[in-house]
Each structure stands twice: as C-alpha cells, then as structure tokens.
Amino acid sequence: MSNIKLITPPDRLYTTEYSFLIIYPSKIVKEQLQSLLANATIPINVYLYEPEDEHEIEWLLDVFLQVDTVVIDIDNCDTRIRELASYFLSKDKTFWLTNGQESFYNVINKNRIFDLDFLKYKIGDEFE
C-alpha cells in the first residue's frame, strides 16, 4: 500500500509526488478513485474540491496549476465552477466527465473520460 494523502482546502503540499485534483466528484467517481488507489504502489497526493469548498476559488486555481492531472465531473459542478470549466479544459492535463451527449467541451478538450481507469495508464507501472 502506498502513502496516499487526501488534501482539501485550504491545505497544500509542496512535494514531488504525483498529484491530481478531483473537482466535484460524484459518489461513483469517489468509489472508483478509492478502488484505484487501493492498488497504488507509489506516494500520491489527491486534492479534493467539493461543493462545501466553493468559497475556496483561489485555492482551486492555485492547486490546479500545481498538480499533474485534473479530473472534473462537469455534471456535478455548480454554476461558479462551470464558469471556470473552459479554463480548466484548455489545459492538456485536464480530463472531464459528463453524461451529456451534445457538448462543446469536445471542441476545447478531447480528454473526455467515462471512468478513472485512465489513471492507471497515466502514471504507468505504479499501479499494479
């Protein structure tokens, strides 16, 4: 089992471990993440931004710049975070989920995902 750190606003870690940010994850996404991390063999920092954190926009933007990979669950985002979605999606490190069929987000970012299995391949052999 690896050393997994869950970080929420207003905390930050300044380390070299692989880090990713999960924005407004659904219960299903959280369960997938938990299952995936159960097999991790490296230290990982997981930054979590949820609805109760909405007053921490500066934290979200700072952490976004700091992490290696970002996952945003667009369907669960409130309107303030959806206004930032195009900024997040303009970066290659952002992967996004939605149940919507017709989305202009595909024009901005081709990294649409349907589950978190891509993280296994993003990190490489660190997941067994």
C-alpha positions, 0 to 999 in steps of 0.5 A: 500500500502506498502513502496516499494523502487526501488534501482539501482546502485550504491545505497544500503540499509542496512535494514531488509526488504525483498529484491530481485534483478531483473537482466535484466528484460524484459518489461513483467517481469517489468509489472508483478513485478509492478502488484505484488507489487501493492498488497504488504502489507509489506516494500520491497526493489527491486534492479534493474540491467539493461543493462545501469548498466553493468559497475556496476559488483561489485555492482551486486555481492555485492547486490546479496549476500545481498538480499533474492531472485534473479530473472534473465531473462537469455534471456535478459542478455548480454554476461558479465552477462551470464558469471556470470549466473552459479554463480548466479544459484548455489545459492538456492535463485536464480530463472531464466527465459528463453524461451529456451527449451534445457538448462543446467541451469536445471542441476545447478538450478531447480528454473526455473520460467515462471512468478513472481507469485512465489513471492507471495508464497515466502514471504507468507501472505504479499501479499494479 
